[in-house]
Amino acid sequence: MSRLPIRLRMTAAFALTMAVVLAASGLFLYIRLGDHLMTALDHDLRLRAQDLAAVVSDPRASLSLDTSTRLIERGESYAQLLSPDGRVLDGTRPLGRKPLLDARRLEAARQAPIYLDKSSVPGLDESSRLLATAVGPRVLVVGATLQDRAETLGSFRDELVIAGPIALVLASGIGYLLAGLSLRQVERMRRRAAEISAETADERLPVPPTGDEIQRLGETLNEMLDRLEAALEREREFVADAGHELRTPLALLRTELELALRQTDSPEELREAVFRSSQEVERLSQLAEDLLLIARSDRGRLPLRKESLEVDELFRSVCARVQWRAESEGKAVEAGGSGGLRVVGDRLRLEQALTNLVDNALRYGGDRIELAAAIVNGAVELHVRDNGPGLPDGFQERAFERFARADAARSRGGAGLGLAIVRRIAEAHGGTANAGARDSAGADIWISLPA
């Protein structure tokens, strides 16, 4: 069944259900009709017994001769009058002199009217329904064959056997058509989905305004396509920006190597060219490492080795790492006391994030950089502040985007990935990264981590 088209499976399930319903309904109607026919026969026997009771009260009347009253139909109904001791006093001709009741049922009939079924009676080979009732000290037995009831039930059964399959076929055909109509919208969405590719990512599935599960399915799939298109657009921008960033150091490296080959006349010039080339290679290596980290974080696979860390120790390690550069540029990097605050995280990743923040402050900030920590709303905030010109207007909202730079010309070094990496590391630790301005002057960028 699983290999059949869903339309056929739905039709088969519908046909099976209808078959069960039709069979159950036919059986119920058949039983109910039999009960109604038996009730009608009992009522007819009761009326006939009342009329015949008046007939047998007349000494001159006889059941075998009473054809004028039409109370007895030859071959279908009969009557018999029994004495208190069970002898046949009178009866219709086919019955003969054999009593219809035994002693036990005769005594019961003298107490109250009784109904009973007999498979056969003398002179008749058909099953019958009897009513025995007391008429004074005697017992009158009125009976009728069940042939009419059997013929009616047989005719009704034949009609059910003929009409049931026809109704089942018609219902299955209607179910097949309805299933096709219901799945037509799904087929339209499938065909459109087969046409959507990376080049036509802006196309969407047709959604029928039916207000049912098909409409909700189409809306959900279109929302998924929206997310995929946005992700694809981000990847395209990422590749374009990465290509732009990689092109510049590669061009510089090529230029330096060509100059070293053609124009260096002394070992000092050659060493200078090799040194500049080494710087560009280092920049390429760092850029590739940053791109790999962002790619891993986008896939949710940024590896972390978490442990309990002292904030003061983190600050000391970062200050020691950037001290040589700060001194060479005539700037000061200081770490304020955290009061014994601790965080749970990956030491190398958190040091990398703080180093990126300090590197930005050294490049774009003033001559004093401060590392500070505080607890705000149950989270530990690790701040890097400087006394420079601060962030440009409107840049705070996109400062943590990939390849985002305050200088549109991209002329001051760096690939614009430092703050993006900071955010990825913070989010991997269950925190956030934010940027703002100091109360006086300069920028304030911080990481918020669970305490």
C-alpha positions as CSV (number, residue, x, y, z in Angstrom):
1,M,0.0,0.0,0.0
2,S,2.8,2.4,0.8
3,R,4.0,2.2,-2.9
4,L,0.6,3.3,-4.2
5,P,-0.2,6.9,-5.0
6,I,-1.8,8.7,-2.0
7,R,-4.9,9.3,-4.1
8,L,-5.4,5.6,-4.5
9,R,-4.6,4.9,-0.9
10,M,-7.2,7.5,0.2
11,T,-9.8,6.0,-2.2
12,A,-9.0,2.5,-0.9
13,A,-9.4,3.6,2.7
14,F,-12.6,5.4,1.9
15,A,-14.0,2.4,0.0
16,L,-13.1,0.0,2.9
17,T,-14.8,2.4,5.4
18,M,-17.8,2.7,3.2
19,A,-18.0,-1.1,2.8
20,V,-18.0,-1.5,6.6
21,V,-20.6,1.2,7.0
22,L,-22.9,-0.2,4.3
23,A,-22.6,-3.8,5.6
24,A,-23.3,-2.7,9.1
25,S,-26.2,-0.5,8.0
26,G,-27.6,-3.3,5.8
27,L,-27.4,-5.8,8.7
28,F,-29.0,-3.4,11.1
29,L,-31.9,-2.7,8.6
30,Y,-32.3,-6.4,7.9
31,I,-32.6,-7.2,11.6
32,R,-34.9,-4.3,12.3
33,L,-37.2,-5.3,9.3
34,G,-37.3,-8.8,10.7
35,D,-38.3,-7.6,14.1
36,H,-41.0,-5.3,12.6
37,L,-42.4,-8.1,10.5
38,M,-42.5,-10.4,13.6
39,T,-44.2,-7.7,15.6
40,A,-46.8,-7.2,12.9
41,L,-47.4,-11.0,12.7
42,D,-47.9,-11.2,16.5
43,H,-50.4,-8.3,16.3
44,D,-52.2,-10.1,13.5
45,L,-52.3,-13.4,15.5
46,R,-53.7,-11.5,18.5
47,L,-56.5,-9.9,16.5
48,R,-57.3,-13.2,14.8
49,A,-57.4,-15.0,18.2
50,Q,-59.9,-12.5,19.5
51,D,-62.2,-13.0,16.5
52,L,-61.9,-16.8,16.6
53,A,-62.6,-16.8,20.3
54,A,-66.0,-15.4,19.5
55,V,-66.5,-18.0,16.8
56,V,-65.7,-21.0,19.0
57,S,-68.0,-19.7,21.7
58,D,-70.9,-20.6,19.4
59,P,-71.7,-24.4,19.7
60,R,-72.9,-24.5,16.1
61,A,-69.7,-23.0,14.6
62,S,-66.7,-25.0,13.4
63,L,-63.2,-23.9,12.6
64,S,-63.0,-26.3,9.7
65,L,-66.1,-24.8,8.1
66,D,-65.5,-21.2,8.9
67,T,-64.5,-19.8,5.5
68,S,-67.0,-17.0,5.2
69,T,-65.3,-14.9,7.9
70,R,-62.0,-15.1,6.0
71,L,-60.2,-15.5,9.3
72,I,-58.4,-18.5,8.0
73,E,-56.3,-18.4,4.9
74,R,-55.7,-21.8,3.3
75,G,-52.0,-22.7,3.3
76,E,-50.9,-19.7,5.3
77,S,-52.9,-19.7,8.6
78,Y,-54.7,-22.2,10.8
79,A,-56.4,-22.6,14.2
80,Q,-57.0,-25.4,16.7
81,L,-59.2,-25.7,19.8
82,L,-57.9,-27.9,22.6
83,S,-59.7,-29.3,25.6
84,P,-58.3,-28.8,29.2
85,D,-56.7,-32.3,29.0
86,G,-55.1,-31.6,25.6
87,R,-57.5,-33.3,23.2
88,V,-58.3,-31.7,19.9
89,L,-61.9,-30.4,19.9
90,D,-61.8,-28.6,16.6
91,G,-59.3,-27.4,14.0
92,T,-58.7,-26.5,10.4
93,R,-58.5,-29.3,8.0
94,P,-54.7,-29.6,7.3
95,L,-53.9,-30.0,11.0
96,G,-55.7,-33.3,11.6
97,R,-56.2,-34.6,15.2
98,K,-52.6,-34.1,16.5
99,P,-52.5,-31.3,19.1
100,L,-50.1,-28.4,18.5
101,L,-49.2,-28.0,22.2
102,D,-47.7,-30.4,24.7
103,A,-48.9,-30.6,28.3
104,R,-46.4,-28.1,29.6
105,R,-47.2,-25.4,27.1
106,L,-50.9,-26.1,27.4
107,E,-50.8,-25.4,31.1
108,A,-48.8,-22.2,30.4
109,A,-51.4,-21.0,27.9
110,R,-54.2,-21.5,30.3
111,Q,-52.4,-19.1,32.7
112,A,-51.5,-16.4,30.1
113,P,-51.2,-16.0,26.3
114,I,-48.0,-17.4,24.9
115,Y,-46.2,-17.1,21.6
116,L,-43.9,-19.8,20.2
117,D,-42.3,-20.8,16.9
118,K,-42.5,-24.3,15.4
119,S,-40.4,-25.6,12.6
120,S,-43.3,-27.5,11.1
121,V,-47.0,-28.4,11.8
122,P,-49.1,-31.3,10.6
123,G,-50.1,-30.7,7.0
124,L,-47.7,-27.8,6.5
125,D,-43.9,-28.1,5.9
126,E,-43.2,-24.5,6.6
127,S,-42.1,-22.9,9.9
128,S,-44.9,-21.2,11.8
129,R,-45.6,-18.7,14.5
130,L,-48.2,-19.7,17.1
131,L,-50.3,-17.8,19.7
132,A,-52.0,-19.9,22.4
133,T,-54.7,-18.3,24.6
134,A,-57.4,-19.5,27.0
135,V,-61.0,-19.4,25.9
136,G,-62.8,-20.4,29.1
137,P,-61.5,-23.8,30.2
138,R,-60.3,-24.5,26.6
139,V,-57.2,-23.3,24.8
140,L,-57.3,-21.7,21.3
141,V,-54.2,-22.0,19.2
142,V,-53.9,-19.6,16.3
143,G,-51.0,-19.9,13.9
144,A,-49.5,-18.5,10.6
145,T,-46.7,-19.6,8.5
146,L,-43.5,-17.4,8.3
147,Q,-43.4,-17.7,4.5
148,D,-44.5,-14.1,3.9
149,R,-41.9,-12.8,6.4
150,A,-39.2,-15.0,4.8
151,E,-40.1,-13.8,1.3
152,T,-40.0,-10.1,2.4
153,L,-36.7,-10.5,4.1
154,G,-35.3,-12.4,1.1
155,S,-36.4,-9.7,-1.3
156,F,-34.9,-7.0,1.0
157,R,-31.7,-9.0,1.2
158,D,-31.5,-9.3,-2.6
159,E,-32.0,-5.6,-2.9
160,L,-29.2,-4.9,-0.4
161,V,-26.8,-7.3,-2.3
162,I,-27.5,-5.5,-5.5
163,A,-27.7,-1.9,-4.3
164,G,-24.8,-2.2,-1.8
165,P,-22.0,-2.8,-4.3
166,I,-23.5,-0.1,-6.6
167,A,-23.5,2.4,-3.8
168,L,-20.0,1.4,-2.8
169,V,-18.7,1.9,-6.4
170,L,-20.4,5.2,-6.7
171,A,-19.1,6.4,-3.3
172,S,-15.6,5.2,-4.1
173,G,-15.7,7.1,-7.4
174,I,-16.8,10.2,-5.7
175,G,-14.1,9.7,-3.1
176,Y,-11.5,9.3,-5.9
177,L,-12.7,12.6,-7.5
178,L,-12.7,14.5,-4.2
179,A,-9.2,13.2,-3.3
180,G,-8.0,14.4,-6.7
181,L,-9.6,17.8,-6.1
182,S,-8.0,18.0,-2.7
183,L,-4.6,16.9,-4.0
184,R,-4.6,19.1,-7.0
185,Q,-3.4,22.1,-5.0
186,V,-0.6,19.9,-3.6
187,E,0.4,18.9,-7.1
188,R,0.5,22.5,-8.1
189,M,2.7,23.3,-5.2
190,R,4.9,20.3,-6.0
191,R,5.4,21.5,-9.7
192,R,6.2,25.0,-8.6
193,A,8.7,23.7,-5.9
194,A,10.4,21.6,-8.7
195,E,10.9,24.8,-10.6
196,I,12.5,26.8,-7.8
197,S,16.3,26.9,-7.7
198,A,19.0,29.2,-6.5
199,E,18.5,31.4,-9.5
200,T,14.8,31.7,-8.8
201,A,14.9,31.8,-5.0
202,D,12.3,34.7,-4.9
203,E,9.5,32.5,-6.3
204,R,6.9,31.1,-3.9
205,L,4.4,28.3,-3.9
206,P,0.8,29.0,-4.9
207,V,-1.3,28.9,-1.7
208,P,-5.1,28.2,-2.2
209,P,-7.4,30.4,0.0
210,T,-9.2,27.4,1.5
211,G,-8.5,27.9,5.1
212,D,-7.6,24.3,5.7
213,E,-4.5,22.2,6.1
214,I,-3.4,22.6,2.5
215,Q,-3.3,26.4,2.9
216,R,-1.4,26.1,6.2
217,L,1.1,23.8,4.5
218,G,1.6,26.2,1.6
219,E,2.1,29.1,4.0
220,T,4.6,27.2,6.1
221,L,6.6,26.1,3.1
222,N,6.6,29.7,1.8
223,E,7.9,30.9,5.2
224,M,10.6,28.2,4.9
225,L,11.5,29.5,1.4
226,D,11.7,33.0,2.8
227,R,14.2,31.9,5.4
228,L,16.2,29.9,2.8
229,E,16.3,32.9,0.5
230,A,17.5,35.1,3.3
231,A,20.2,32.6,4.2
232,L,21.2,32.2,0.6
233,E,21.4,36.0,0.2
234,R,23.6,36.2,3.3
235,E,25.9,33.5,2.0
236,R,26.2,35.3,-1.3
237,E,27.0,38.6,0.5
238,F,29.5,36.6,2.6
239,V,31.2,35.1,-0.4
240,A,31.3,38.5,-2.2
241,D,32.7,40.3,0.9
242,A,35.2,37.5,1.5
243,G,36.4,37.6,-2.1
244,H,36.8,41.4,-1.8
245,E,38.8,41.0,1.4
246,L,41.0,38.2,0.1
247,R,41.7,40.1,-3.2
248,T,43.4,43.0,-1.5
249,P,46.1,41.2,0.5
250,L,46.7,38.8,-2.5
251,A,47.2,41.7,-4.8
252,L,49.6,43.4,-2.4
253,L,51.4,40.1,-1.9
254,R,51.8,39.6,-5.6
255,T,53.0,43.2,-6.0
256,E,55.6,42.8,-3.3
257,L,56.9,39.5,-4.8
258,E,57.1,41.0,-8.3
259,L,59.0,44.0,-6.9
260,A,61.4,41.7,-5.0
261,L,62.1,39.7,-8.2
262,R,62.6,42.7,-10.5
263,Q,63.8,45.7,-8.5
264,T,65.6,44.6,-5.3
265,D,69.3,45.3,-5.7
266,S,70.5,44.7,-2.1
267,P,69.9,42.2,0.6
268,E,68.2,44.9,2.7
269,E,65.6,45.6,0.1
270,L,65.0,41.9,-0.4
271,R,64.5,41.4,3.3
272,E,62.2,44.4,3.4
273,A,60.1,43.0,0.6
274,V,60.0,39.5,2.2
275,F,58.9,41.2,5.5
276,R,56.1,43.0,3.9
277,S,55.0,39.8,2.1
278,S,55.1,38.0,5.4
279,Q,52.7,40.6,6.9
280,E,50.3,40.1,4.0
281,V,50.5,36.3,4.5
282,E,49.8,36.7,8.2
283,R,46.8,38.9,7.3
284,L,45.6,36.2,4.9
285,S,46.0,33.5,7.5
286,Q,44.1,35.5,10.1
287,L,41.3,36.3,7.6
288,A,41.0,32.6,6.7
289,E,40.8,31.6,10.3
290,D,38.1,34.2,11.0
291,L,36.1,33.1,8.0
292,L,36.3,29.5,9.2
293,L,35.2,30.4,12.7
294,I,32.1,32.3,11.4
295,A,31.3,29.4,9.0
296,R,31.4,27.0,12.0
297,S,29.2,29.2,14.1
298,D,26.7,29.7,11.3
299,R,26.3,25.9,11.3
300,G,26.0,25.8,15.1
301,R,29.2,23.8,15.5
302,L,31.5,26.3,17.2
303,P,33.5,24.0,19.6
304,L,33.7,25.1,23.2
305,R,35.6,23.7,26.2
306,K,33.8,25.3,29.1
307,E,35.2,25.8,32.5
308,S,34.8,28.1,35.5
309,L,37.0,31.2,34.9
310,E,38.0,34.2,36.9
311,V,37.2,37.5,35.1
312,D,40.4,39.1,36.6
313,E,42.5,36.3,35.2
314,L,40.9,36.7,31.7
315,F,41.6,40.5,31.8
316,R,45.3,40.0,32.8
317,S,45.8,37.5,30.0
318,V,44.3,39.8,27.4
319,C,46.3,42.8,28.7
320,A,49.6,40.7,28.5
321,R,48.7,39.7,24.9
322,V,48.2,43.2,23.6
323,Q,50.8,45.0,25.8
324,W,53.6,45.1,23.2
325,R,51.4,46.6,20.6
326,A,49.9,49.2,22.9
327,E,53.4,50.3,24.0
328,S,54.6,50.5,20.4
329,E,51.6,52.8,19.6
330,G,52.0,54.9,22.8
331,K,48.7,53.7,24.3
332,A,47.7,52.2,27.7
333,V,45.5,49.2,28.3
334,E,44.3,48.8,31.9
335,A,42.1,46.2,33.6
336,G,39.9,47.2,36.4
337,G,39.1,44.8,39.3
338,S,36.0,42.6,38.9
339,G,35.4,41.9,42.6
340,G,36.0,38.2,42.2
341,L,33.4,37.6,39.4
342,R,33.4,34.3,37.6
343,V,32.0,33.0,34.3
344,V,31.6,29.6,32.7
345,G,33.1,29.5,29.3
346,D,35.9,28.6,26.9
347,R,39.0,30.4,27.9
348,L,40.6,30.6,24.4
349,R,37.4,31.8,22.8
350,L,36.6,34.5,25.5
351,E,40.2,35.7,25.3
352,Q,39.9,35.9,21.5
353,A,36.7,37.9,21.8
354,L,38.2,40.4,24.3
355,T,41.4,40.6,22.2
356,N,39.3,41.5,19.2
357,L,37.5,44.3,21.2
358,V,40.9,45.6,22.4
359,D,42.3,45.5,18.9
360,N,39.4,47.6,17.6
361,A,40.0,50.1,20.5
362,L,43.7,50.3,19.7
363,R,43.0,50.8,16.0
364,Y,40.0,53.2,16.2
365,G,39.9,54.5,19.8
366,G,42.0,56.9,21.9
367,D,45.1,56.4,23.9
368,R,43.5,54.8,27.0
369,I,41.6,51.4,26.9
370,E,39.9,50.0,30.0
371,L,38.7,46.5,30.7
372,A,35.9,46.4,33.3
373,A,33.3,43.9,34.5
374,A,29.9,44.3,36.3
375,I,26.8,42.3,37.0
376,V,23.7,43.7,35.3
377,N,20.3,41.9,35.5
378,G,21.9,38.6,36.6
379,A,24.5,38.6,33.8
380,V,28.2,39.3,33.8
381,E,29.2,42.1,31.4
382,L,32.8,42.3,30.2
383,H,33.4,45.9,28.9
384,V,36.1,47.3,26.7
385,R,36.0,51.1,26.8
386,D,38.2,53.7,25.1
387,N,38.4,57.5,25.1
388,G,38.4,57.9,21.3
389,P,35.9,59.5,19.0
390,G,33.4,56.7,19.6
391,L,31.2,54.9,17.1
392,P,29.8,56.9,14.1
393,D,26.1,57.6,14.1
394,G,24.0,54.7,12.8
395,F,26.9,52.3,13.0
396,Q,25.9,50.7,16.4
397,E,23.0,48.8,14.8
398,R,25.3,47.0,12.2
399,A,28.6,47.0,14.1
400,F,28.5,43.2,14.7
401,E,27.6,42.3,11.1
402,R,30.1,40.5,9.0
403,F,32.5,42.8,7.0
404,A,30.8,45.9,8.7
405,R,33.1,48.9,8.8
406,A,32.7,52.4,10.0
407,D,34.8,53.7,7.1
408,A,33.0,52.8,3.9
409,A,36.2,53.0,1.9
410,R,37.8,50.2,3.9
411,S,41.1,51.9,4.0
412,R,42.2,51.5,7.7
413,G,43.0,47.8,7.7
414,G,41.2,44.8,9.1
415,A,38.5,42.7,7.4
416,G,35.5,43.9,9.4
417,L,35.1,40.4,11.0
418,G,36.4,41.2,14.5
419,L,33.1,42.3,16.1
420,A,31.2,39.6,14.1
421,I,33.4,37.0,15.7
422,V,32.8,38.6,19.1
423,R,29.1,38.2,18.7
424,R,29.4,34.6,17.5
425,I,31.5,33.7,20.6
426,A,29.1,35.4,22.9
427,E,26.1,33.7,21.4
428,A,27.8,30.3,21.6
429,H,28.1,30.9,25.3
430,G,24.5,31.8,25.6
431,G,25.1,35.5,25.9
432,T,25.0,38.6,23.7
433,A,27.3,41.4,22.4
434,N,26.4,45.1,22.4
435,A,27.9,48.4,21.6
436,G,27.3,51.9,22.8
437,A,28.8,55.2,23.7
438,R,30.5,56.2,27.0
439,D,29.0,58.9,29.2
440,S,31.9,61.2,28.4
441,A,33.7,60.3,25.1
442,G,34.7,57.2,23.4
443,A,33.1,53.8,22.6
444,D,31.9,51.1,25.0
445,I,31.6,47.6,23.7
446,W,30.8,44.6,25.9
447,I,29.9,40.9,26.1
448,S,27.1,39.8,28.3
449,L,27.4,36.2,29.7
450,P,25.5,34.1,32.2
451,A,26.9,34.5,35.6
